[in-house]
Amino acid sequence: MIRRLVLDVLKPHKPTIVEVANVLSNLRGVTGVNLSVYEVDQQTETVKATIEGDNIDYLAVEKLISDLGGVIHSIDEVVAGREIVKEFETLQER
């Protein structure tokens, strides 16, 4: 079962990230959504989407984003299992 997804999403300006977050948060198994815009051009926005829940259906997330005119560029993180494992920074990563 998927507990967290972090996605790099390219989407048009409309719908807004407020609207996208609201729709994503209504998917079955999703308990929270965080969307952050980190790049904007004339027609699109690049968004980091963090989705948490009890049993996230990746295919439903992908379809919803596509239906809203967006595309998933990459899956940057997946957390699965009974609990969320926190990552710790190593000395090499500092």
C-alpha positions as CSV (number, residue, x, y, z in Angstrom):
1,M,0.0,0.0,0.0
2,I,1.3,3.4,-1.0
3,R,1.4,6.0,1.9
4,R,3.2,8.9,0.2
5,L,3.9,10.0,-3.3
6,V,6.1,12.9,-4.4
7,L,5.6,13.8,-8.0
8,D,7.0,16.4,-10.4
9,V,4.0,17.6,-12.4
10,L,3.7,19.9,-15.4
11,K,0.2,21.5,-15.6
12,P,-1.5,24.4,-17.3
13,H,-2.2,27.5,-15.3
14,K,-5.9,26.6,-15.1
15,P,-7.0,24.8,-13.0
16,T,-5.1,26.5,-10.2
17,I,-3.1,24.5,-7.6
18,V,-5.9,25.2,-5.1
19,E,-8.4,23.5,-7.4
20,V,-6.0,20.6,-8.2
21,A,-5.2,20.1,-4.5
22,N,-8.9,20.0,-3.6
23,V,-9.7,17.4,-6.3
24,L,-6.7,15.2,-5.3
25,S,-7.6,15.4,-1.7
26,N,-11.0,13.8,-2.5
27,L,-9.5,10.7,-4.0
28,R,-10.1,7.5,-1.9
29,G,-7.2,6.7,0.3
30,V,-5.7,10.3,0.3
31,T,-5.6,12.1,3.6
32,G,-3.4,15.1,2.6
33,V,-2.1,17.0,-0.4
34,N,0.7,19.6,-0.6
35,L,1.3,21.4,-4.0
36,S,4.1,23.8,-4.5
37,V,4.8,25.7,-7.7
38,Y,8.5,26.0,-8.4
39,E,8.6,27.0,-12.1
40,V,6.3,29.1,-14.2
41,D,6.4,29.8,-18.0
42,Q,3.8,31.4,-20.3
43,Q,1.4,28.5,-20.5
44,T,2.4,26.0,-17.8
45,E,3.5,25.5,-14.2
46,T,5.9,22.9,-12.8
47,V,4.5,21.7,-9.5
48,K,5.9,19.5,-6.7
49,A,2.9,17.3,-5.5
50,T,3.2,15.5,-2.2
51,I,0.3,13.2,-1.5
52,E,-0.2,11.2,1.7
53,G,-2.8,8.7,2.7
54,D,-3.6,5.2,3.9
55,N,-3.7,3.5,0.5
56,I,-3.1,5.8,-2.4
57,D,-4.1,4.5,-5.9
58,Y,-1.3,5.8,-8.1
59,L,-3.2,5.1,-11.3
60,A,-6.2,7.1,-10.0
61,V,-3.8,10.0,-9.2
62,E,-2.2,9.8,-12.7
63,K,-5.6,9.7,-14.4
64,L,-6.9,12.7,-12.4
65,I,-3.8,14.8,-13.2
66,S,-4.1,13.9,-16.9
67,D,-7.9,14.7,-16.9
68,L,-6.9,18.1,-15.5
69,G,-4.5,18.7,-18.4
70,G,-1.3,17.8,-16.5
71,V,1.4,15.2,-16.9
72,I,3.6,13.5,-14.4
73,H,7.3,14.2,-15.3
74,S,8.7,12.0,-12.6
75,I,8.0,10.1,-9.4
76,D,10.5,11.5,-7.0
77,E,9.5,9.6,-3.9
78,V,7.3,6.6,-2.9
79,V,6.7,5.4,0.6
80,A,4.9,2.1,1.1
81,G,4.1,-0.2,3.9
82,R,2.4,-0.1,7.3
83,E,4.2,3.1,8.3
84,I,6.0,6.1,6.8
85,V,9.8,5.7,7.1
86,K,11.6,9.0,7.7
87,E,14.8,9.6,5.8
88,F,17.8,10.9,7.6
89,E,20.6,13.0,6.1
90,T,24.0,11.3,6.1
91,L,27.3,13.1,6.5
92,Q,28.0,12.6,2.8
93,E,24.8,14.5,1.9
94,R,25.7,17.6,3.9
